[in-house]
Amino acid sequence: MSGADPPRIPESLRRGVVIPAMPLALTSSRRLDERRQRALCRYYAAAGAGGIAAGVHTTQFAIRDPTHGLFRPVLSLVAEELGRADAARGEPMVRIGGVCGPTRQAVQEAEMLRDLGYHAGLLSLAGVGPDEEARLAHCRAVAEVIPLVGFYLQRAVGGPHLSHRFWRGFAEIEAVAAIKIAPFDRYRTVDVVRAVCESGRDDIALYTGNDDNIVLDLVTPYRFRVGGRTVERRIVGGLLGHWAAWTRRAVDLLEACHDAASRGDGVPANLLRLAVATTDANAALFDAANGFAGCIAGIHEVLIRQGLLEGPWLLDPDETLSPGQAEEIERVCRDYPNLTDDEFVASHRDEWLAS
């Protein structure tokens, strides 16, 4: 492997932060809208997010298509904006880039991320193949280049089944920094957390991507018996497409969850109510009623309404809101105004959009 070592991972990743999965800002001709892409980065930084994940599903995997040629330009732009944000913060924002494809492609993407100053690669195993040993070998090859954030992608959108045995082996890879747990399945969530507990690693941060269970993931203590003693771990933050919209409120939510966890005297009723509201809102944003077909378009719809994105254009012109999805988004905005951050965005939007 060539190139410089990746930057040191900020300690905030282990404490737990809000990490929005970066959307892609396009013009009506489906070209990169640099001005609005930068505005999104500035929005997340100003909202208090602790990091950004770019080049992931919400950024649209098609940016890797040579006909678009957007993968490196988008990752470079995000890195540049995060560099500016870091200069005004006491601690750097966590920079995570998506890594996917067969081993050769994944290693090349990891090398690019490392060279651009990213702290870790979010490693998707969709399409890598079913053999667990081969998957682990793939992970180890990428880990030689950049620290890893494991990714348990739900099967409904193409993710593979990853056993407890796989996660146990994955946790033994020294360069693993975190795991995003997003199988939308509590049995599979327990597999991951138990494997990490059994590994003896206390330096692997656990992040939720379970959009149907965000709040409960963040306030649940996971306890397992390991070697005759009780080991407890918590999911400390979220790396979520859902948090790419209404990000200011996501920061408030995570703070409330951390506060409840630190007190250790149970989950207050208001957080349980908020858990239901958040899941209901996510169902609208992510188009759960239609198998998540409009999940990216739903996030864009909120950002368009706030004036951060100009229009609904995705790289695939056939990828749009599902019938009735806009009405569902309108409903949750009306029913849960405490989940939105429209006033915050309106008061700063022109500043973020300035060149």
N, C-alpha and C positions, 0 to 999 in steps of 0.2 A: 504494500500500500504506500501511496505517496501523499505528500502534502503535510501541512502543519497539524498539530494535535487540535482537537476541538476545544472550544472555550470551556472553562470550569462551570459546572452546572450550578446555578444560583441556589442557595439554601432554601429559598422560598418554595421551590418545587416540593421539598419534603414537608414543609409546614402546611402546605395546601393553599392553592390560589385558584382564581377563575381564569380559565384559558379558553377563550372563544376559538372556534374553528372558523378560520377566515373565509368569508364569501369572496367571489370573484366579481369585480365591477367591470361591466362591459358597456360600450356604446351601442347605439342602435344598429351599427354595422358589425357588431360582435367583435370589436377590437378592444384591447385593454384600455379602460378609462383610468389613466394614472392618477388624475386629480381625485377622483372618488375612491380609488383604492387607498391612496394616502389618507384620505379623510376617515376611512374606516379604521385604519391603524391608529390615528390620532384619537378617534372616539374611544376605542378600547383602552388606550393608555389613560385618557382623561377620566374614564369611568371607573378606573381602579383595578382593571384586570391585571393579573400578575404575569401574563404571558400571552402569546398568540401561537396557534398552530396553523401553518400554511401548507399548501400543496396536499391537503387532505380531501376527504370526500366532499365537504362543503365548498371547497375551492374548485371542485369539479375535476375528476381524474383525467378528463379529456385535455387538460392543459398540457399533458405530456405528449399529445399527438403532434408530430412534426409539422403538420399543416397549420396548426395554431401557433406553435413556437412560443408558448407562454410560460412554461415551467420555470426556467431560469429567470426570465424578466420579473415574474411575480415574486418569486422567492427573494430576488435581489432587492426589489422595491421594499418589501416588508422588512428585510434586514436593515436597510438604510433608515427607514422610519423608526424602527426599534432602537437603532443607535442614537437617534435624536432624542427619543423618549428617555433613554437611559441617562442621558446627560442631565436630565432634570429630576431624576429620582435617586433615592438613597441606595437602591438595590436594582440590578438589571432585571428587565423583564425576561421571562423564560422564552427561549426561541426554539420551537419544535417544528420540524418539517416532515411531511409525509414521505414514506419510503414504501415502494411496492414493486411488484413484478418478480420474475425469476432472479436468481442470485446475481447474475452478471449485471442486470439492470439495477437491482436494489443496491449493490455495492457502488455503482456509478452515481446513483442518486445520493447515497450517503456521502460520498466524496465531495459532491457539489455542495451539500448542506454544510459539511465541515468547513470547506473553503470559504463559504459565505458567512461563517461565524455562528451557525446554529449550534445549540447546546445538545440536542438529541434528535433522533429520528423516530417518528411514530410508525412502527413496522406492521404493515398489513400482510397477512398470510393468505389472503384470498387468492386462489389460483396457484399456490405454490405446490400443491400435491398432498395426498392424504397420509403419506408415511411420516410418522412422528419423528423418527430419527433424522430423516432428511430435512424436516422442518427445523429441527434444532440445529442441524449443521448450517442451514441457511441463516438462522439467527446469529450463530457464532461468527459467520463470515462477515455479516454486516456490522456486528459489534466490534470487529477489529478496526473499523473505520470511525464509528461514532457511537456514543452511548445510546441505548435503546429505551423507548417507551413501548412496551408490549401493547397489543391491541386485540381484544376479544370482540370481533365484529359479529353482530347478530346474523343468524342464518337466513332470516327473511330477506336480507339485502345482499346475500352472497357470501357471508362469512362461513368459515369452516367450523365443525365441531372440534374443540380443543380440550383434551381430557385433563383431569387432575394430574396425571402422570406427565403430560407435556408441560404444564405450568410448573411442576416441581423441577423439571429439568431446565426450564427457562430461567427460573429464579437462581439457578447455579451459575448463570453467565455473569461474570463479574461486572460487565459494563451495563447491566440493566439498571436504569435509574428509576423507572416508574412503570406502572401498568394501567392502561385505560380499560376498564371493565365495562363492556357494552353488549353483552349477549341478549339483553332484554329477557333474562331468565334467571330467577333467583337460585336455582340449582347450580347453574354454571358460575354465577357470581361467587357462591360458596366454594366451589372448586378452586377458583383462583386465590381467594383469600386464605383458604386452608393450606394451599401449596406454599404460599409465601411464608405463612407462620411456621410451617414444618421445615422450611429452608434455613431458619435461623437468621435470615436477613432482616434487619430493622432499618435498612437504608433504602428500601424500595418503596417509593410513594405509591399509594393506591388512589386512583382517580375514577370517578364515575363517568360513564357514558350512557348509562341506563336512563334514557329520556323518559321512560314511564315510571321512574322510581327515584328521581333526583334527590329530593329532600330526605326521604327515608334512608337512602344510601349514606347520606352525609351525617346522619345522627345515630346510626346503628353501630353498636360495639359488636365485633366479631370475636368470639372466644373459642379456642380449641385447646385440647390437651395434647401437649407435645413433650415427649420424654419425661412424663410424670409431673409436668407443671402446666399451669394455665397460661396461654399466650393470647393476648388481646391486641387486635389491630383495628384501625378505623380507616375508612375512605376519607381522605383529607381534602379533596378538591374535585373539580370537574373540568374535563376537556370535552366541550360540547358544542355542537352546532346550534342547539337551542340558545346557548349563551352568546351567540353572535348577534342576537337581537335583545333589546332590553337589558343590556349588559350592566348598567348601573344598578338595576334591581338585583341582578345575579350576585353582584359584589355584596350588597346588603344581605342577601339570603345566606351566602356562605358565612358571613360574619355571625349571623344569628345561629347558624348550625354549629360553628366553632364554639360559640358562647355556651350553647346548651350542652355540648359534649364536655366542655371544661368543667362545668358545674357538677356533672355526674349525678344529678338528682331526678332524672327522667326527662322526657321530651314534653315541653309545654303544649297545651292544646292548640295554641295559635299556630305553632309550627306544623302540627298534624293537619290543621285546616289548610295551611299554606301548601302542604304536600299535595292535597287533592286538587287545589286550584292550579298548581304548577303542572301536574299531570294532564289536567283538562286543557290547559293552554297549549301544552306540547302536542296533544292530539290534533289540535287545529293547525299549529305551525308545521308539524311533520306529516300531516295528512295520514294519520293512522287508519282512518276509515277506508282508504284506498291503497293499503299495503305500502305506505310511505312514498308513493309515486311523486307527490308534490313536496317532498321534504325540503329540498333546496329552494324551490320556488316560494314556499311559505315564508322562509326566513327573508328572502328578497322582498316579499310583499310588505313586511313590517318596515324594512329599511327604506323602501320606496315611499311609504306613507310618511315616514319621518323626514324625507328629503335627502337622505344620505346616498341613495342610489337613484339614478335617473329613470330607469325603466326595468322591465322584467326579463331582460334578455339573458338567456343562458347559451352556452356553446351549442347545445342540441336544441334546435328551434322547436322540436316536438315536446320538449320538457317544459311544462307549464303548470299552473295551478290546476288542481282537479275540480270538476264541477262541484259547486257548493263550498269549496275550501275558503274562498274569500269571505263568504258569509260567516263561516265558522270563526275565522280570524276576527272579524268584526264583533262577533258575539263575545269572544273571550276578552277583547279589549274593553268592551262595555261592562262585562260582568266582573272583571278583575283589574280595575285601573291601578291597583297597588302593584301589579306586576309589570307595568309599563314605565318607561322613562322618557316619555315624549317631551315633557317640559325641559328636562335636562338637555336633551338633544337640541331642541329648538333654541335654547339660550347659547349654545356653542357652535352650532352647525356652520355658520358662515365663517367662523374662525378656522374650523377644521378644513373647510373647502378652499380656503385661501391658498394660493400657490406658495 
